[in-house]
Amino acid sequence: LRLIKGGIVYTTIKNGVEAKIFLIDSLNKTKELTIPVKAGNISVQTKGKKYNYLSILVEGWLSDKKRYEYDFEEKKFKKAEISKISSYYNTDDFEVKELEIPSHDGNSVPLSLIYKKSVELNSHNSVLMIAYGAYGVSITPSFSEKILTWVSEGGVFAVSHVRGGREKGDLWYKNGFKSTKANSWKDLISSAEYLIEKKYTSEGRIAINGASAGAITIGRAMTERPDLFGASIIDVGFLNMIRAETGYNGKNNTKEFGTVENKEEFQYLMEMDSYYHIEKGKEYPASLITSGINDSRVPPWHSAKFAAKLQDFNKNKTPILLKIDFDAGHSNTASDKRLESVTNVLSFAFWQTGHPDYQPK
């Protein structure tokens, strides 16, 4: 809530992705203030109750952070950028859909889709779907080269807002936590099944991607339902959860996932353990697994063990690639490293989901 001379301003957000702003005026009437772009985030600035001044900073899947000031006479927001914002992407032909789809237990999972308006729902599209689902962290709309490049190349980008995040509040987080952690990957599986059912894509044309604690969601989805996915891309991930607390920073994460020293929590960790669930002779999707040798949050042996077992047990002849960066830690902050990582993810995903322009010649 923010006070201005003309009343009270407040914002709302639905499922962590759809933000709106409202004004309660001096007559106690509430009205929504129309913003120029779809927003996933709205930051509000005012000067206090003596001034009719209102500015907002908005960001969405298709719009970088932009500042607007409200004109109280014309009753609309106007651009208020100090400098011109340049973009290499023309998003006029892009579509955003915010859906809620049924999961395995009847709960509705928010699913964000971004794609070109010209995309046909013919089951042949390459889909890149990301998920996280831990620590109560939500995936909120942001303007990124990863999403926009994928969509520009004709792919469908999907964000499954699985339980374990906080998109739908604290209960959404707790329903993907320790004993209920399986909901995280089952929500992702349900999202994939929905996209197949609605002919956005088909089995084998979905690449799933997640990092760090999000690797639990990705790793367990691919080991539980490998038939759905054409590729799995896991970055600096927790993949061997029954051994996780033996590594550096491991004890710190027992609050989130559990400890092997507790009988019940040991069972939770076993269920989360992607390495443990790789079965000999089963067909698994192509996988790109990355880590940084200096990672102080998730030891690189998680990635190495998972890749080695997957290579040994996989009945498919699909590539199982392990990339260890000997200069990196838990994340790549240098722009060249970050762009290299994004390029690797998108290229591998398009290759393995059958995009004609990304096949070896």
N, C-alpha and C positions, 0 to 999 in steps of 0.2 A: 504494500500500500504506500502511495505517495500523496502528500497534500499539495494542492495548488490553490490559487485564489478562487477558481471556479468549482472546486469540489475535491473529490478523491479519485485518484487513478490507481487501477490495479490490473494485473495480468493473470491469465490462466494458461495452463498447458495440459493438453490431452495426450495421454500415452507417451509423454516425453518428446512428442514430435510436432504437435500442432499448437502454436502459441497465439493468443489473442489479447487485446488490450481494451479495457472498459473505463468509462468515466461515470461516476455518480455525481450529478450536478447539485446545485444548492436547493433544488426542489425535491431532492431524494429520488430523482429518476436516473435509471441506469441505461446507458447506451454503449454499444460496441463502436469503437473507433476503427474505421477501415484503414488498413495499412496497404501500401502499394504492392508488396510482394508477399508470397507465402512465407511464413516465418516459423522456424522451429525454436528459435530463441528470441526473446525481446528483453533488452536491458533498458531501464527507464532512468532518465535524469530530469530533475526539477530544481527550482530555486527556492522552494518553500511555499508556505500558504499565503504569502503576500503577493505572489507573482503568478500570472497566467503564462507560465513557461513550461513546455513539455518537449523533450527530445527523446528519441529512441534509437537504439542500435539493434538492427535485426540481421539475422542470418538464417539461411535455409539450404536445402539440398541444391537449389539452382541459383542461389544468390549469395555472393560473398558479403562480409559484414558491411552494412550501409547505414548511414546516419540520416535521420529525418527529424524535422521540427514541425510541431503542430501549429497550423494557422487557425487561431480561434475565431477569426472573422469569416474565413472561407470554410471553416470546419473540415479541414483535411490536412494530411501530412504532406510536407514538401521536402525535397532533397536538401540536405544541409552538409554535404561533403566539402571539406576544405580543399582537397585535391581530387583530381579525376581518378576514378578507379578503372584500371584497364583489365581486360579479360581476353584470354586466348580462345575462349569457348563461346559459341553462339547457342544459347539454351532455348531459343524460341521454339524449337521443334521437340523439346523434351517434355515428357509427361511425368508427374509425380502422383502416385496413388498411395493413400494411407488406409490400410485395411485392417480388419481384425478377423483372424481365421481360427477355426476350431482346432484345439490340440487333442491329444490322446484321451484326456480326461474331461473334455467338454469346456475347459477354460478357453477364453478368447485371447489369442496371441497377436499383438500388434505386428504388422508386416508392412514395411515401407518398400515401394517399388519405384524405380526410376528407369525410364527407357524412352526411346524416340517415339513420337506419336505415329510414325509411319510403320512401326514394328507390327507384324501380323502375328496373331495368336495361332500358330500353326504347328506347335510342338518342336520346331527346329531351332529355337533360339538358344544361344549360349547364356547361361545365368551365372553370375558371381554373387554368392550370398555370404554375408558376414554375420557373425554373432559374437557375443561376449558372455554375459550372464554370471557375474561374480561381484562380490564386495558392494553390492547395491549400486554399481556404476551403470548409468544409462548411456546408450548410443544416441546422441542427439544430432539433428541435422547440421551438416557442415558442408561447405563448398570446397571440394577436394579434387585434385587432379586424378586421383585413383577412380573415383566415381565417374567423373565427366569424360575421361578418356575411354573407359569401358563402354559407356553409353554412346559416345561419338562413333565407336567402332561397330555399333549395331547390337551390343549386348544388353541384357536386362540386369540391372543391379538391384539386389534385394538385401534388406536388413531385417533379420528376424530378431525381434526384441524379446528374447527368451527370458524365462524366469531366472532370478539371480541378480538381475538388474533392478532398477527402481522406476522403470517407466510407468508402472501403474501403482506406485506407492510401496510402503514398507512391506506389506504382505507379499507383494510380487517378489521382493528380494528374499524374504524368508521361505517362500515356496520353491526356491532354487538354492537351498542352503543345507549342507550336511545331509540329513536324512532324506530331504526332498530334492537333492541335487539332480537326480535323474530327469526331473522336469526340464532342465536346461537343454539337454540334447534331444529329449523327446519333443519339445517345442520346435526345435530346428528341423527334426525329421518331419513333423506335421507340416511345417512351412514348405518343405520340399515337395511333399505329397500334394499339397494344395496347388502349387505351381504346375505340377504335372497334370493334375485333374482338370485345371482350367486352361490347359494347352498353351501356357506360356513357354513350356519347354517339355522335355521328356527325360526318362531315365538315362543317365550317362552324359547328359548335357548340363549338369549343375556342378559348379566348382564351389566348394565351401572353404572359407578362410577365417582364421582367428589367431589371436596371439596371447601369450602369457597365460593367465587363468582362463581365457577364452578357448585355449587349446583343449581343455577338458570337454567343452561342448563339441568342438569339431572332431576331436579324436574319438569320442564315444559315439557320435553320430555315424562316423564312417566305419567303425568296428561293429556297430549294431545293425546298420542298414547300408552295407557297401554297395548294394545293387542300385541305389538311388543316384549315386554320385560318379561323375567322370573324373573329378580331381579333388584332392584335399591338400590345402596349403596351410601349414602350421608354422608360426614364427615364435621363437623363444618360449616354447610352451611347456606347461606342466603335463607330463604324459605318463609318469610312473609314480602315482600318488601314494602308494604304500611305502615308498622310499623317500618321499619328498621331504619329510622333516629331518632326514639325516644330512641334507645338504645345507649350505649356508643360506640363511634367511628362512630355513625350513620351519623352525619352531614358531616363528612369527606368524606363519600361515595356518597353524593348527587352530587358531581362533575361527578361521573362516571355513576350513574343510574338515578338521578333526584330527585326532592323534591315534596312532597304532597302539598306544598304551591303554586305550579305552576299548573294551571289547565291541561295543556297539559302533563306535566311531571307526574302528578298524573295518567293519563291514561296509560302512559308507565309502571309505577310501578305496576299498577293493572294487566297489561298483563304479567309482570314478576313474579307475586306472585303465587307461587306453592300452598301455603296453601289455597288461595282464590279459586283456580281451582279444588280442590278436590270436587267431586260430590257424593251425597248420593246414594247408591245403585249401583255404578259403580264397575267393577272388576279391581282391581289394582294389580300389581306384588308384590311379596314378597319384603320387604324393611328392610334394616339395616341402622339405622340412629344414628350417634354418635356425641358427643360433649364433650367439657371439661368445667367443672364448672368455671374455672378461665380464660376462653377465653375473652380477652379484645378487640378482633376484631369483632367477631360475637357472640352476646349473645346467651347462650344455650337455651333460650326460643323459638328461631326459630325452633330448632330441636324438642323440647318437644311439642309445639303446633301442628306441622306438624304430628308427630307420633300419637298424641292423636286423631286428626281428621281423620287420615287415618285408625286407628283402628276402629273408630266409624262408618265411612261411607263405608268402603270397603265391597263389596258383597262377594268377595273371602274369603276363609278360609286360605289364605296364611299368613305366619308369618309376623307381623309388629313389629320389635324389635327396642327398644331405649336403647342405651348404653351411660351413662354419666360417664366420668372419673373424680373423685373428686380430683385428683392430677394434672390434665393436664390443659393446656391452649389451644391456637389455634393449636398447633402442638406438637407431641411427639418427643423430641430430644434424649431422652435416647434410646439406642439401643434395650434394652429388650422391651420397650413399643412400639417402632416402629415395631419390628418384630412381636409382638403380634397383632398389628393392621393389618399388612399385612396378617398374618395367618387368622385372622377373615374374612377379605375381600375375600380372595381366597376360603376359606372353604365354606362360605355362598354362594358365586357365583357358585361354582361347585355343591353344594347341590341343589340350586334352578334352575339350568339349566340342571339338570338330569344326571350329570356325575355318572356312576355306582359305582365308588369307594368312593363316598361321600354321599351315601344315608344311612339313619338310619337303623340299623340292630336289 
